[in-house]
Amino acid sequence: MGNLSIHSGSPLDIEVDNFDEVVIDEMYWLTVDEAEALAEGILRAVTLVRGRRHSKPADGGESR
């Protein structure tokens, strides 16, 4: 069986190889635990950025 390609809308090429490793852009080979930790970290960062965007005042000034 070949690599399983994941179509997520990401600009990165994400696959699962025959050894159950997550391969990103044929440059990074991650274990399942590493990939899960990376995904959780990215999700937290995105949540933080979205929270900041929603808390900005309508006039574009700095929120405190």
DSSP file (Angstrom, degrees, kcal/mol; ACC not computed):
  #  RESIDUE AA STRUCTURE BP1 BP2  ACC     N-H-->O    O-->H-N    N-H-->O    O-->H-N    TCO  KAPPA ALPHA  PHI   PSI    X-CA   Y-CA   Z-CA
    1    1 A M              0   0    0      0, 0.0     3,-0.1     0, 0.0    17,-0.1   0.000 360.0 360.0 360.0 136.8    0.0    0.0    0.0
    2    2 A G        -     0   0    0      1,-0.2     2,-0.1    15,-0.1    14,-0.0  -0.130 360.0 -59.1 -85.6-174.3    1.3    3.5   -0.9
    3    3 A N        -     0   0    0      1,-0.1     2,-0.6    12,-0.0    14,-0.2  -0.368  48.3-128.6 -66.3 145.8    1.1    6.7    1.1
    4    4 A L  E     -A   16   0A   0     12,-2.8    12,-2.3    -3,-0.1     2,-0.3  -0.885  22.1-143.8 -98.1 117.7   -2.4    8.0    1.9
    5    5 A S  E     -A   15   0A   0     -2,-0.6     2,-0.5    10,-0.2    10,-0.2  -0.650   6.1-144.3 -85.9 135.8   -2.7   11.6    0.8
    6    6 A I  E     -A   14   0A   0      8,-3.3     2,-0.9    -2,-0.3     8,-0.6  -0.885   5.2-158.5-102.5 123.2   -4.8   13.9    3.1
    7    7 A H        +     0   0    0     -2,-0.5     6,-0.1     1,-0.1     8,-0.0  -0.848  34.5 144.2-103.1  99.1   -6.8   16.6    1.3
    8    8 A S  S    S-     0   0    0     -2,-0.9    -1,-0.1     4,-0.2    -2,-0.0   0.406  70.8-104.0-116.6  -0.1   -7.5   19.2    3.9
    9    9 A G  S    S+     0   0    0      1,-0.3    -2,-0.1     3,-0.1     0, 0.0   0.453  77.9 138.7  85.7  -0.1   -7.4   22.5    1.9
   10   10 A S        -     0   0    0      2,-0.2    -1,-0.3     1,-0.1    -2,-0.2  -0.484  62.5-131.5 -75.7 147.0   -3.9   23.1    3.4
   11   11 A P  S    S+     0   0    0      0, 0.0     2,-0.3     0, 0.0    -1,-0.1   0.603  88.0  86.3 -71.7  -8.4   -1.2   24.5    1.2
   12   12 A L  S    S-     0   0    0      1,-0.0     2,-0.7    12,-0.0    -4,-0.2  -0.677  85.0-122.3 -92.7 146.2    1.0   21.7    2.6
   13   13 A D        -     0   0    0     -2,-0.3    12,-3.6    -6,-0.1     2,-0.5  -0.794  35.1-173.0 -85.3 115.6    1.1   18.2    1.2
   14   14 A I  E     +AB   6  24A   0     -2,-0.7    -8,-3.3    -8,-0.6     2,-0.3  -0.953   9.8 164.1-118.5 127.6    0.2   15.9    4.1
   15   15 A E  E     -AB   5  23A   0      8,-2.7     8,-3.2    -2,-0.5     2,-0.5  -0.916  34.0-134.1-135.9 161.2    0.4   12.1    3.8
   16   16 A V  E     -AB   4  22A   0    -12,-2.3   -12,-2.8    -2,-0.3     6,-0.2  -0.988  31.8-151.1-113.6 124.9    0.4    9.0    6.0
   17   17 A D    >   -     0   0    0      4,-2.5     3,-1.8    -2,-0.5   -15,-0.1  -0.232  32.5 -89.9 -91.3-178.0    3.1    6.6    5.1
   18   18 A N  T 3  S+     0   0    0      1,-0.3    -1,-0.1     2,-0.1   -16,-0.0   0.665 125.2  56.2 -64.9 -17.6    3.3    2.8    5.4
   19   19 A F  T 3  S-     0   0    0      2,-0.1    -1,-0.3     0, 0.0     3,-0.1   0.183 118.9-107.7-100.5  16.4    4.9    3.1    8.8
   20   20 A D  S <  S+     0   0    0     -3,-1.8     2,-0.3     1,-0.2    12,-0.3   0.827  74.9 139.4  58.4  35.0    2.0    5.2   10.2
   21   21 A E        -     0   0    0     10,-0.1    -4,-2.5    11,-0.1     2,-0.6  -0.826  55.8-123.2-102.2 149.4    4.1    8.3   10.2
   22   22 A V  E     -BC  16  30A   0      8,-2.8     8,-3.0    -2,-0.3     2,-0.5  -0.823  26.7-159.7 -92.1 125.2    2.6   11.7    9.1
   23   23 A V  E     -BC  15  29A   0     -8,-3.2    -8,-2.7    -2,-0.6     2,-0.5  -0.922   4.0-163.9-112.0 126.1    4.7   13.1    6.3
   24   24 A I  E >> S-BC  14  28A   0      4,-2.4     3,-2.5    -2,-0.5     4,-1.9  -0.946  73.1 -25.7-114.7 120.4    4.5   16.9    5.6
   25   25 A D  T 34 S-     0   0    0    -12,-3.6    -1,-0.2    -2,-0.5   -11,-0.1   0.760 106.4 -78.8  51.1  30.9    5.7   18.2    2.2
   26   26 A E  T 34 S+     0   0    0    -13,-0.3    -1,-0.3     2,-0.2     3,-0.1   0.733 126.9  85.8  51.7  24.7    8.1   15.1    2.0
   27   27 A M  T <4 S+     0   0    0     -3,-2.5     2,-0.5     1,-0.3    -2,-0.2   0.633  80.5  49.6-119.7 -30.5   10.3   17.1    4.4
   28   28 A Y  E  <  -C   24   0A   0     -4,-1.9    -4,-2.4     2,-0.0     2,-0.6  -0.963  57.3-168.5-122.7 123.8    9.0   16.2    7.9
   29   29 A W  E     -C   23   0A   0     -2,-0.5     2,-0.4    -6,-0.2    -6,-0.2  -0.953  18.6-177.4-110.3 115.3    8.3   12.7    9.1
   30   30 A L  E     -C   22   0A   0     -8,-3.0    -8,-2.8    -2,-0.6     2,-0.0  -0.881  25.2-124.7-117.1 142.9    6.3   12.8   12.4
   31   31 A T     >  -     0   0    0     -2,-0.4     4,-2.7   -10,-0.2     5,-0.2  -0.315  39.9-101.9 -69.7 168.2    5.1   10.1   14.7
   32   32 A V  H  > S+     0   0    0    -12,-0.3     4,-2.4     1,-0.2     5,-0.2   0.910 124.8  50.1 -59.7 -42.3    1.4   10.0   15.4
   33   33 A D  H  > S+     0   0    0      2,-0.2     4,-2.2     1,-0.2    -1,-0.2   0.901 111.7  47.7 -64.2 -41.0    2.1   11.6   18.9
   34   34 A E  H  > S+     0   0    0      2,-0.2     4,-2.4     1,-0.2    -2,-0.2   0.915 112.4  48.9 -66.0 -42.7    4.3   14.4   17.3
   35   35 A A  H  X S+     0   0    0     -4,-2.7     4,-2.5     1,-0.2    -2,-0.2   0.890 111.1  50.4 -64.1 -39.5    1.7   15.1   14.7
   36   36 A E  H  X S+     0   0    0     -4,-2.4     4,-2.4    -5,-0.2    -1,-0.2   0.919 111.1  48.1 -65.1 -43.3   -1.1   15.3   17.3
   37   37 A A  H  X S+     0   0    0     -4,-2.2     4,-2.3     2,-0.2    -2,-0.2   0.901 112.4  49.7 -63.9 -40.7    0.9   17.7   19.4
   38   38 A L  H  X S+     0   0    0     -4,-2.4     4,-2.6     2,-0.2    -2,-0.2   0.929 111.0  49.2 -63.0 -45.6    1.7   19.9   16.4
   39   39 A A  H  X S+     0   0    0     -4,-2.5     4,-2.4     1,-0.2    -2,-0.2   0.901 111.4  49.2 -61.5 -42.0   -2.0   19.9   15.4
   40   40 A E  H  X S+     0   0    0     -4,-2.4     4,-2.2     2,-0.2    -1,-0.2   0.901 111.6  49.7 -64.4 -40.7   -3.0   20.9   18.9
   41   41 A G  H  X S+     0   0    0     -4,-2.3     4,-2.2     2,-0.2    -2,-0.2   0.910 111.7  47.7 -64.7 -42.6   -0.4   23.7   19.0
   42   42 A I  H  X S+     0   0    0     -4,-2.6     4,-2.5     1,-0.2     5,-0.2   0.916 111.1  51.3 -64.3 -42.9   -1.5   25.1   15.6
   43   43 A L  H  X S+     0   0    0     -4,-2.4     4,-2.4     1,-0.2    -2,-0.2   0.898 109.9  49.6 -62.3 -40.7   -5.1   25.0   16.7
   44   44 A R  H  X S+     0   0    0     -4,-2.2     4,-2.2     2,-0.2    -1,-0.2   0.909 111.3  49.4 -63.5 -41.9   -4.3   26.9   19.9
   45   45 A A  H  X S+     0   0    0     -4,-2.2     4,-2.4     2,-0.2    -2,-0.2   0.918 111.9  47.8 -63.7 -43.7   -2.4   29.5   17.9
   46   46 A V  H  X S+     0   0    0     -4,-2.5     4,-2.7     1,-0.2     5,-0.2   0.904 111.1  51.3 -63.9 -41.6   -5.2   30.0   15.5
   47   47 A T  H  X S+     0   0    0     -4,-2.4     4,-2.3    -5,-0.2    -1,-0.2   0.901 110.1  49.9 -62.1 -41.3   -7.7   30.2   18.3
   48   48 A L  H  X S+     0   0    0     -4,-2.2     4,-2.2     2,-0.2    -2,-0.2   0.926 111.8  47.3 -63.2 -46.2   -5.6   32.9   20.0
   49   49 A V  H  X S+     0   0    0     -4,-2.4     4,-2.2     1,-0.2    -2,-0.2   0.923 112.8  48.6 -63.0 -44.8   -5.3   34.9   16.7
   50   50 A R  H  X S+     0   0    0     -4,-2.7     4,-1.9     1,-0.2    -1,-0.2   0.895 110.0  52.5 -64.0 -38.1   -9.0   34.7   16.1
   51   51 A G  H  X S+     0   0    0     -4,-2.3     4,-1.0    -5,-0.2    -1,-0.2   0.900 109.1  49.5 -62.6 -40.8   -9.7   35.8   19.7
   52   52 A R  H  X S+     0   0    0     -4,-2.2     4,-0.5     1,-0.2     3,-0.4   0.898 108.8  52.7 -64.7 -40.1   -7.5   38.8   19.3
   53   53 A R  H >< S+     0   0    0     -4,-2.2     3,-0.8     1,-0.2    -1,-0.2   0.888 110.1  48.0 -63.5 -38.4   -9.2   39.8   16.0
   54   54 A H  H 3< S+     0   0    0     -4,-1.9    -1,-0.2     1,-0.2    -2,-0.2   0.693 108.5  55.1 -76.7 -17.8  -12.6   39.7   17.6
   55   55 A S  H 3< S+     0   0    0     -4,-1.0    -1,-0.2    -3,-0.4    -2,-0.2   0.461  80.7 110.1 -95.9  -0.5  -11.5   41.7   20.6
   56   56 A K  S << S-     0   0    0     -3,-0.8     6,-0.1    -4,-0.5     5,-0.0  -0.514  77.0-106.9 -74.3 140.8  -10.2   44.7   18.6
   57   57 A P    >   -     0   0    0      0, 0.0     3,-1.7     0, 0.0    -1,-0.1  -0.278  26.3-114.9 -63.4 154.1  -12.3   47.9   18.9
   58   58 A A  T 3  S+     0   0    0      1,-0.3    -2,-0.1     2,-0.1     0, 0.0   0.771 113.7  61.4 -62.2 -27.8  -14.4   48.9   15.9
   59   59 A D  T 3  S-     0   0    0      1,-0.1    -1,-0.3     3,-0.0     3,-0.1   0.471 114.7-113.8 -81.8   0.5  -12.3   52.0   15.3
   60   60 A G  S <  S+     0   0    0     -3,-1.7    -2,-0.1     1,-0.2     3,-0.1   0.479  70.7 137.7  84.1   1.7   -9.1   49.9   14.8
   61   61 A G        -     0   0    0      1,-0.1    -1,-0.2    -5,-0.0     2,-0.2  -0.171  64.6 -77.3 -72.9 172.6   -7.4   51.2   17.9
   62   62 A E        -     0   0    0     -6,-0.1     2,-0.3    -3,-0.1    -1,-0.1  -0.503  42.9-137.9 -71.5 135.5   -5.5   49.1   20.3
   63   63 A S              0   0    0     -2,-0.2    -7,-0.1     1,-0.1    -1,-0.0  -0.679 360.0 360.0 -89.4 151.1   -7.6   47.0   22.7
   64   64 A R              0   0    0     -2,-0.3    -1,-0.1     0, 0.0    -8,-0.1   0.370 360.0 360.0-117.3 360.0   -6.5   46.7   26.3
